[in-house]
């Protein structure tokens, strides 16, 4: 796993209170990890803080899996 | 009118996060007061409080027991305390697995005096320092007062009336009284009722201190600060926690063989119509509240064995309540015991009336009345009233009165009796 992936995973575990091994790259925040739409808003804010990236609302709406988040951050970071 | 009984109890207090531990410590004359640890209080006039202790403490609270990790992160502590106390009460009543047909007839009436002040304070700083885009999406529903009832209803699938009283320090008593009426009027068969509070934050302590409501003379002796009816009292000590009871229609409880703690027989409410913080100078509102509750109960004044007083340890309030009790009870005041458990756990504001109602119920169950701590030198008006100084007292307790009075001049009294 990349460094980004590790840090994303840590945030997801912390915010959603799920077991770390459930947070696979293919896991869907809503379908697999029990998040609701507000949890995703909060996760996106946490990613923005952690990685110093801006994730606009239209991009945030497309982030539905752990992999989506990692890819977006890797593409837009510094 | 349908009869309403209490069949479950739940407590989160500074002296224990379950009913038996809290009660044992109350009866054992322990104090829950100490230096404030939730934040650095060094610049405050009041630097003490009765905090709910962490889970590693001998009688601390483990939020992980009944509240999901995610919910804990999203909401203010008063909601966490309220969910836990409600869960305890449902478990105690044996009602955690009701079928849908019963859950439709089961509701929540759990209020708070102030709600999520710590979260409002901290998120306001986030908004100020980082901008509106950093405010949590859970900010609003994590602070709202009715979200104890909301969260509890979601967690346990309770689809009956969902209500939340906000009447400052009368909240807990009003919540139980209102919920009892909902059952009496056939809106529900089961109600979780009570109050929760957690306002021990810089803004909360500063605000009450500026209103001259808090004790500030005992920062070096926290356990001595809450001293209702004592001549050296100088304000209340802030507490936190929650109290929730299961109220149930009598025949419903009887039919399922439930353990019945007490019957709610009288409920009185009144307004002082006088001042925002000062009680009416003749205690007229307190008198009318108690008088109404007694009248509704059908009991004689001499039937009341124990009064859990509002008794916050403020110079004005304690005297006026005592005066109103004397006026209402006349000679009967000589046969009852009256104490303030705020001397031990501080003032739980919106949680107080519910927590103290539970202590009243336990006094009936065990035939023992809890003490008023620190009552070293009773003030002049105390003569002839048994205020149970320092140590608990065994005695017959078959009927009780609980008083709660709040800012805005709002008063509530509950009368309960053994069944």
Boltz contact constraints between the chains, C-beta under 6 A:
constraints:
  - contact:
      token1: [A, 17]
      token2: [B, 69]
      max_distance: 6.0
  - contact:
      token1: [A, 17]
      token2: [B, 70]
      max_distance: 6.0
  - contact:
      token1: [A, 38]
      token2: [B, 137]
      max_distance: 6.0
  - contact:
      token1: [A, 41]
      token2: [B, 137]
      max_distance: 6.0
  - contact:
      token1: [A, 42]
      token2: [B, 137]
      max_distance: 6.0
